[in-house]
């Protein structure tokens, strides 16, 4: 079994920054694809960013390109999402996701097998 635990959410003013972290643990180290999704109230769970486990390939939703940066620390089994220039539309519950498959360009929630419990990000205007 794989466990993913997010942290780092909170309240920030528009224009501010937050850094989310996701710690992976369990029976195996994820060596496939890792990503972040977000879900605002009453909306679908949307793709935000993802990368290959090595960190060599990254891809982003258009809405966050240039503002968010995804990264992975393989030695600590930790995935991060640096979020800068936050806007109220970024407010949502952010979820860490993972799959043991290497799927470059994976943006669909159904492509990920493992999920964290989510961390709330609130952006005040």
Buried (B, 14 or more C-beta within 10 A) or exposed (E): EBEBBBBBBEEBEBEBEBBBBBBBEEEEEBBBBBBBBBBBEEEEBBBBBBBBBEBEEBBBBEBBEEBBBBBBEEEEBBBBBBBBEBEEEBBBBBBBBBBBEEBEEBBEBEBBBBBBEBBEBBBEE
